[in-house]
Protein backbone atom coordinates (compact mmCIF):
# COMPACT_ATOMS: atom_id res chain seq x y z
CA UNK A 1 0.00 0.00 0.00
CA UNK A 2 2.88 2.35 0.73
CA UNK A 3 4.31 1.83 -2.75
CA UNK A 4 0.88 2.45 -4.28
CA UNK A 5 0.48 5.58 -2.20
CA UNK A 6 3.85 6.74 -3.59
CA UNK A 7 2.62 5.97 -7.12
CA UNK A 8 5.24 3.23 -7.54
CA UNK A 9 3.14 0.71 -9.45
CA UNK A 10 6.17 -1.37 -10.45
CA UNK A 11 7.35 -1.94 -6.86
CA UNK A 12 3.80 -2.54 -5.63
CA UNK A 13 3.24 -5.15 -8.35
CA UNK A 14 6.52 -6.87 -7.51
CA UNK A 15 5.64 -6.99 -3.79
CA UNK A 16 2.10 -8.20 -4.51
CA UNK A 17 3.29 -10.88 -6.94
CA UNK A 18 0.78 -9.78 -9.59
CA UNK A 19 0.60 -7.02 -12.19
CA UNK A 20 -1.38 -4.13 -10.78
CA UNK A 21 -2.99 -1.63 -13.10
CA UNK A 22 -3.19 2.17 -13.05
CA UNK A 23 -6.52 1.72 -11.24
CA UNK A 24 -4.49 1.14 -8.06
CA UNK A 25 -2.85 4.56 -8.20
CA UNK A 26 -5.86 6.75 -9.01
CA UNK A 27 -6.64 9.59 -6.61
CA UNK A 28 -9.53 7.59 -5.15
CA UNK A 29 -7.35 4.50 -4.63
CA UNK A 30 -4.57 6.56 -3.06
CA UNK A 31 -7.08 8.04 -0.62
CA UNK A 32 -8.02 4.48 0.39
CA UNK A 33 -4.39 3.35 0.80
CA UNK A 34 -3.62 6.39 2.95
CA UNK A 35 -6.70 5.77 5.10
CA UNK A 36 -6.03 2.04 5.51
CA UNK A 37 -2.33 2.54 6.29
CA UNK A 38 -3.34 4.96 9.04
CA UNK A 39 -5.74 2.39 10.48
CA UNK A 40 -3.12 -0.35 10.38
CA UNK A 41 -0.49 1.88 12.00
CA UNK A 42 -2.91 2.63 14.83
CA UNK A 43 -3.84 -1.05 15.24
CA UNK A 44 -1.67 -3.65 13.42
CA UNK A 45 -4.25 -6.34 14.25
CA UNK A 46 -6.51 -4.79 11.58
CA UNK A 47 -4.10 -5.72 8.79
CA UNK A 48 -5.62 -9.08 7.86
CA UNK A 49 -9.03 -7.41 7.40
CA UNK A 50 -7.87 -4.66 5.04
CA UNK A 51 -8.03 -4.36 1.25
CA UNK A 52 -6.57 -7.00 -1.02
CA UNK A 53 -6.38 -7.40 -4.76
CA UNK A 54 -9.29 -9.09 -6.50
CA UNK A 55 -7.49 -11.64 -8.69
CA UNK A 56 -9.17 -13.86 -11.26
CA UNK A 57 -8.04 -17.17 -12.70
CA UNK A 58 -4.67 -18.75 -13.28
CA UNK A 59 -3.51 -15.75 -15.33
CA UNK A 60 -3.66 -13.73 -12.07
CA UNK A 61 -5.76 -11.03 -13.72
CA UNK A 62 -6.22 -8.24 -11.17
CA UNK A 63 -9.68 -6.74 -11.67
CA UNK A 64 -9.95 -4.56 -8.56
CA UNK A 65 -9.64 -4.62 -4.79
CA UNK A 66 -11.81 -5.73 -1.89
CA UNK A 67 -11.79 -6.26 1.83
CA UNK A 68 -13.37 -5.28 5.10
CA UNK A 69 -13.35 -1.88 6.74
CA UNK A 70 -11.86 -3.52 9.82
CA UNK A 71 -12.21 -6.47 12.17
CA UNK A 72 -15.60 -7.40 13.68
CA UNK A 73 -16.96 -4.78 16.06
CA UNK A 74 -18.31 -5.52 19.55
CA UNK A 75 -21.43 -7.21 18.19
CA UNK A 76 -19.67 -9.15 15.42
CA UNK A 77 -20.41 -6.85 12.48
CA UNK A 78 -17.96 -6.35 9.60
CA UNK A 79 -18.43 -3.94 6.72
CA UNK A 80 -17.37 -4.96 3.23
CA UNK A 81 -15.88 -2.81 0.52
CA UNK A 82 -15.06 -3.71 -3.07
CA UNK A 83 -14.20 -1.89 -6.25
CA UNK A 84 -13.78 -3.20 -9.79
CA UNK A 85 -11.68 -1.34 -12.36
CA UNK A 86 -13.84 0.25 -15.08
CA UNK A 87 -12.51 -1.99 -17.86
CA UNK A 88 -13.64 -5.09 -15.94
CA UNK A 89 -17.10 -3.94 -14.89
CA UNK A 90 -20.32 -5.65 -16.03
CA UNK A 91 -18.53 -9.00 -16.32
CA UNK A 92 -19.56 -10.57 -12.99
CA UNK A 93 -16.36 -9.74 -11.10
CA UNK A 94 -18.08 -7.64 -8.42
CA UNK A 95 -20.49 -10.49 -7.75
CA UNK A 96 -17.63 -13.00 -7.52
CA UNK A 97 -15.76 -10.66 -5.19
CA UNK A 98 -18.84 -10.27 -3.00
CA UNK A 99 -19.20 -14.06 -2.79
CA UNK A 100 -15.59 -14.41 -1.62
CA UNK A 101 -16.05 -11.66 1.00
CA UNK A 102 -19.20 -13.35 2.31
CA UNK A 103 -17.44 -16.72 2.45
CA UNK A 104 -14.54 -15.23 4.36
CA UNK A 105 -16.89 -13.53 6.83
CA UNK A 106 -18.83 -16.78 7.33
CA UNK A 107 -15.58 -18.62 8.10
CA UNK A 108 -14.74 -16.23 10.95
CA UNK A 109 -16.38 -17.33 14.23
CA UNK A 110 -16.43 -13.75 15.60
CA UNK A 111 -18.44 -12.42 12.63
CA UNK A 112 -22.23 -12.48 12.96
CA UNK A 113 -23.31 -9.78 10.50
CA UNK A 114 -22.00 -8.42 7.19
CA UNK A 115 -22.79 -4.81 6.31
CA UNK A 116 -22.66 -3.04 2.95
CA UNK A 117 -23.13 0.71 2.61
CA UNK A 118 -24.02 1.93 -0.87
CA UNK A 119 -24.89 5.29 -2.40
CA UNK A 120 -28.55 5.33 -3.53
CA UNK A 121 -27.24 6.36 -6.98
CA UNK A 122 -24.92 3.35 -7.31
CA UNK A 123 -27.28 1.15 -9.31
CA UNK A 124 -24.56 -1.38 -10.17
CA UNK A 125 -23.60 -2.00 -6.53
CA UNK A 126 -27.23 -2.19 -5.45
CA UNK A 127 -27.77 -4.82 -8.16
CA UNK A 128 -24.63 -6.69 -7.06
CA UNK A 129 -25.90 -7.27 -3.51
CA UNK A 130 -29.42 -8.21 -4.57
CA UNK A 131 -30.09 -11.92 -4.23
CA UNK A 132 -27.68 -12.31 -1.30
CA UNK A 133 -30.21 -11.70 1.46
CA UNK A 134 -29.09 -8.17 2.35
CA UNK A 135 -31.81 -6.14 4.08
CA UNK A 136 -31.84 -2.36 4.16
CA UNK A 137 -31.57 -1.32 7.83
CA UNK A 138 -31.11 2.44 7.52
CA UNK A 139 -29.01 5.16 6.02
CA UNK A 140 -25.98 7.19 7.03
CA UNK A 141 -23.94 10.19 5.97
CA UNK A 142 -20.36 9.43 4.98
CA UNK A 143 -17.92 12.36 4.85
CA UNK A 144 -16.22 10.91 1.78
CA UNK A 145 -19.18 9.39 -0.11
CA UNK A 146 -22.25 11.34 1.05
CA UNK A 147 -25.58 9.61 1.66
CA UNK A 148 -25.36 5.83 1.89
CA UNK A 149 -28.00 3.16 2.33
CA UNK A 150 -27.05 0.58 4.96
CA UNK A 151 -27.67 -3.11 4.25
CA UNK A 152 -26.97 -6.14 6.45
CA UNK A 153 -27.08 -9.91 6.12
CA UNK A 154 -26.34 -12.65 8.68
CA UNK A 155 -22.76 -13.87 8.23
CA UNK A 156 -23.64 -17.56 8.26
CA UNK A 157 -25.84 -17.31 5.19
CA UNK A 158 -24.12 -19.44 2.55
CA UNK A 159 -23.72 -17.41 -0.64
CA UNK A 160 -24.78 -18.89 -3.96
CA UNK A 161 -22.00 -20.28 -6.13
C-alpha positions in Angstrom: 0.0 0.0 0.0 2.9 2.4 0.7 4.3 1.8 -2.8 0.9 2.5 -4.3 0.5 5.6 -2.2 3.8 6.7 -3.6 2.6 6.0 -7.1 5.2 3.2 -7.5 3.1 0.7 -9.4 6.2 -1.4 -10.5 7.4 -1.9 -6.9 3.8 -2.5 -5.6 3.2 -5.1 -8.4 6.5 -6.9 -7.5 5.6 -7.0 -3.8 2.1 -8.2 -4.5 3.3 -10.9 -6.9 0.8 -9.8 -9.6 0.6 -7.0 -12.2 -1.4 -4.1 -10.8 -3.0 -1.6 -13.1 -3.2 2.2 -13.1 -6.5 1.7 -11.2 -4.5 1.1 -8.1 -2.8 4.6 -8.2 -5.9 6.8 -9.0 -6.6 9.6 -6.6 -9.5 7.6 -5.2 -7.4 4.5 -4.6 -4.6 6.6 -3.1 -7.1 8.0 -0.6 -8.0 4.5 0.4 -4.4 3.3 0.8 -3.6 6.4 3.0 -6.7 5.8 5.1 -6.0 2.0 5.5 -2.3 2.5 6.3 -3.3 5.0 9.0 -5.7 2.4 10.5 -3.1 -0.4 10.4 -0.5 1.9 12.0 -2.9 2.6 14.8 -3.8 -1.0 15.2 -1.7 -3.6 13.4 -4.2 -6.3 14.3 -6.5 -4.8 11.6 -4.1 -5.7 8.8 -5.6 -9.1 7.9 -9.0 -7.4 7.4 -7.9 -4.7 5.0 -8.0 -4.4 1.3 -6.6 -7.0 -1.0 -6.4 -7.4 -4.8 -9.3 -9.1 -6.5 -7.5 -11.6 -8.7 -9.2 -13.9 -11.3 -8.0 -17.2 -12.7 -4.7 -18.8 -13.3 -3.5 -15.7 -15.3 -3.7 -13.7 -12.1 -5.8 -11.0 -13.7 -6.2 -8.2 -11.2 -9.7 -6.7 -11.7 -10.0 -4.6 -8.6 -9.6 -4.6 -4.8 -11.8 -5.7 -1.9 -11.8 -6.3 1.8 -13.4 -5.3 5.1 -13.3 -1.9 6.7 -11.9 -3.5 9.8 -12.2 -6.5 12.2 -15.6 -7.4 13.7 -17.0 -4.8 16.1 -18.3 -5.5 19.6 -21.4 -7.2 18.2 -19.7 -9.2 15.4 -20.4 -6.9 12.5 -18.0 -6.3 9.6 -18.4 -3.9 6.7 -17.4 -5.0 3.2 -15.9 -2.8 0.5 -15.1 -3.7 -3.1 -14.2 -1.9 -6.2 -13.8 -3.2 -9.8 -11.7 -1.3 -12.4 -13.8 0.3 -15.1 -12.5 -2.0 -17.9 -13.6 -5.1 -15.9 -17.1 -3.9 -14.9 -20.3 -5.6 -16.0 -18.5 -9.0 -16.3 -19.6 -10.6 -13.0 -16.4 -9.7 -11.1 -18.1 -7.6 -8.4 -20.5 -10.5 -7.8 -17.6 -13.0 -7.5 -15.8 -10.7 -5.2 -18.8 -10.3 -3.0 -19.2 -14.1 -2.8 -15.6 -14.4 -1.6 -16.1 -11.7 1.0 -19.2 -13.3 2.3 -17.4 -16.7 2.4 -14.5 -15.2 4.4 -16.9 -13.5 6.8 -18.8 -16.8 7.3 -15.6 -18.6 8.1 -14.7 -16.2 11.0 -16.4 -17.3 14.2 -16.4 -13.8 15.6 -18.4 -12.4 12.6 -22.2 -12.5 13.0 -23.3 -9.8 10.5 -22.0 -8.4 7.2 -22.8 -4.8 6.3 -22.7 -3.0 3.0 -23.1 0.7 2.6 -24.0 1.9 -0.9 -24.9 5.3 -2.4 -28.5 5.3 -3.5 -27.2 6.4 -7.0 -24.9 3.4 -7.3 -27.3 1.2 -9.3 -24.6 -1.4 -10.2 -23.6 -2.0 -6.5 -27.2 -2.2 -5.4 -27.8 -4.8 -8.2 -24.6 -6.7 -7.1 -25.9 -7.3 -3.5 -29.4 -8.2 -4.6 -30.1 -11.9 -4.2 -27.7 -12.3 -1.3 -30.2 -11.7 1.5 -29.1 -8.2 2.3 -31.8 -6.1 4.1 -31.8 -2.4 4.2 -31.6 -1.3 7.8 -31.1 2.4 7.5 -29.0 5.2 6.0 -26.0 7.2 7.0 -23.9 10.2 6.0 -20.4 9.4 5.0 -17.9 12.4 4.8 -16.2 10.9 1.8 -19.2 9.4 -0.1 -22.2 11.3 1.1 -25.6 9.6 1.7 -25.4 5.8 1.9 -28.0 3.2 2.3 -27.0 0.6 5.0 -27.7 -3.1 4.3 -27.0 -6.1 6.5 -27.1 -9.9 6.1 -26.3 -12.7 8.7 -22.8 -13.9 8.2 -23.6 -17.6 8.3 -25.8 -17.3 5.2 -24.1 -19.4 2.6 -23.7 -17.4 -0.6 -24.8 -18.9 -4.0 -22.0 -20.3 -6.1 
